[in-house]
Amino acid sequence: MTVPFLKRPGIRTASWLGAIAAAWQRARCSEQSMLDELRSTQQRVLQLEQELAALCSASSGVGEHVVRLEQKVRRSIERQDVLELRTSGDRPYSQASQLVHNGADIDELVGSCGLTHGEAELLVMMQRGTS
């Protein structure tokens, strides 16, 4: 196999060699540019992986915090419901007062009227103090 431009040495051969050298140089520059871009991309991927790991860790902590807040809210709602029951008039103080008048003790008031121990004690002291 013969290379046509090598048959006639001279200007043509020199221009072909120059063209080949220029193409080779461009290919080397292009290769270097691609390698630089690859390194840059690899660094960015590594940085993004680290950021993602940090976000995952933070979101786990936030999730736990949300669970604790939900538990606090649930307990607050339960307490509020209890307080509403106490203040809504569902407490049969008049019935408890009648029971005390008939001789009921604190434990009977707590059991039959749903009063707290302190409420029953106070009601007994008030009723017996006025009798």
C-alpha positions as CSV (number, residue, x, y, z in Angstrom):
1,M,0.0,0.0,0.0
2,T,1.4,3.3,-0.9
3,V,0.4,6.7,0.5
4,P,-0.2,9.1,-2.4
5,F,1.3,12.2,-0.8
6,L,4.5,10.4,0.0
7,K,5.2,9.6,-3.7
8,R,6.0,13.2,-4.4
9,P,7.9,14.8,-1.7
10,G,7.8,18.5,-1.5
11,I,5.3,21.1,-0.5
12,R,2.4,18.7,-0.5
13,T,4.1,16.3,1.8
14,A,5.0,19.2,4.1
15,S,1.4,20.5,4.1
16,W,0.0,17.0,4.8
17,L,2.5,16.5,7.6
18,G,1.5,20.0,8.9
19,A,-2.2,19.1,8.6
20,I,-1.6,15.8,10.4
21,A,0.4,17.5,13.1
22,A,-2.3,20.2,13.6
23,A,-5.0,17.5,13.7
24,W,-2.9,15.6,16.2
25,Q,-2.4,18.7,18.3
26,R,-6.2,19.5,18.2
27,A,-6.9,15.9,19.2
28,R,-4.5,16.2,22.1
29,C,-6.0,19.5,23.2
30,S,-9.5,18.0,22.9
31,E,-8.5,15.0,24.9
32,Q,-7.0,17.2,27.6
33,S,-10.1,19.3,27.7
34,M,-12.2,16.2,28.0
35,L,-10.0,14.9,30.8
36,D,-10.3,18.2,32.6
37,E,-14.0,18.2,32.2
38,L,-14.2,14.6,33.5
39,R,-12.2,15.5,36.6
40,S,-14.4,18.5,37.2
41,T,-17.5,16.4,36.8
42,Q,-16.1,13.7,39.1
43,Q,-15.4,16.4,41.8
44,R,-18.9,17.8,41.4
45,V,-20.4,14.3,41.7
46,L,-18.4,13.7,44.9
47,Q,-19.5,17.0,46.3
48,L,-23.2,16.2,45.5
49,E,-22.9,12.8,47.1
50,Q,-21.6,14.4,50.3
51,E,-24.4,17.0,50.2
52,L,-26.9,14.2,49.7
53,A,-25.6,12.3,52.6
54,A,-25.8,15.4,54.8
55,L,-29.4,16.0,53.7
56,C,-30.4,12.4,54.4
57,S,-28.9,12.7,57.9
58,A,-30.6,16.0,58.5
59,S,-34.0,14.7,57.2
60,S,-33.7,11.7,59.6
61,G,-33.2,14.1,62.5
62,V,-36.1,16.2,61.3
63,G,-38.3,13.1,61.0
64,E,-37.6,12.2,64.6
65,H,-38.3,15.7,65.7
66,V,-41.6,15.7,63.9
67,V,-42.6,12.4,65.6
68,R,-41.8,13.9,69.0
69,L,-43.8,17.0,68.2
70,E,-46.7,14.9,67.1
71,Q,-46.6,13.1,70.4
72,K,-46.6,16.3,72.3
73,V,-49.5,17.7,70.3
74,R,-51.4,14.4,70.9
75,R,-50.8,14.7,74.7
76,S,-51.8,18.3,74.7
77,I,-55.0,17.5,72.9
78,E,-55.8,14.7,75.4
79,R,-55.2,17.1,78.3
80,Q,-57.3,19.8,76.7
81,D,-60.1,17.2,76.2
82,V,-59.9,16.3,79.9
83,L,-60.0,20.0,80.9
84,E,-62.9,20.6,78.7
85,L,-64.8,17.8,80.3
86,R,-64.1,19.2,83.7
87,T,-65.3,22.7,82.8
88,S,-68.1,21.8,80.5
89,G,-70.6,21.1,83.2
90,D,-70.5,17.4,82.7
91,R,-69.2,17.1,86.3
92,P,-72.2,16.4,88.4
93,Y,-71.3,18.6,91.3
94,S,-74.9,18.9,92.4
95,Q,-75.2,15.1,92.5
96,A,-72.0,14.9,94.4
97,S,-73.1,17.5,96.8
98,Q,-76.3,15.6,97.4
99,L,-74.3,12.4,98.0
100,V,-72.1,14.2,100.5
101,H,-75.3,15.5,102.2
102,N,-76.5,11.9,102.5
103,G,-73.2,10.8,104.0
104,A,-71.1,9.6,101.0
105,D,-67.3,9.6,101.5
106,I,-64.5,10.8,99.2
107,D,-64.0,7.4,97.5
108,E,-67.7,7.1,96.7
109,L,-67.6,10.6,95.1
110,V,-64.6,9.7,93.0
111,G,-66.1,6.5,91.9
112,S,-69.7,7.5,91.2
113,C,-69.3,11.1,90.1
114,G,-66.0,11.0,88.3
115,L,-64.4,13.7,90.5
116,T,-60.7,13.8,91.2
117,H,-59.7,13.0,94.7
118,G,-58.9,16.7,95.4
119,E,-62.3,17.8,94.1
120,A,-64.1,15.2,96.3
121,E,-62.1,16.3,99.4
122,L,-62.9,19.9,98.8
123,L,-66.6,19.2,98.3
124,V,-66.7,17.1,101.4
125,M,-65.0,19.8,103.4
126,M,-67.3,22.5,102.1
127,Q,-70.5,20.5,102.7
128,R,-69.5,19.3,106.2
129,G,-68.3,22.8,107.1
130,T,-71.6,24.4,106.3
131,S,-73.7,21.6,108.0
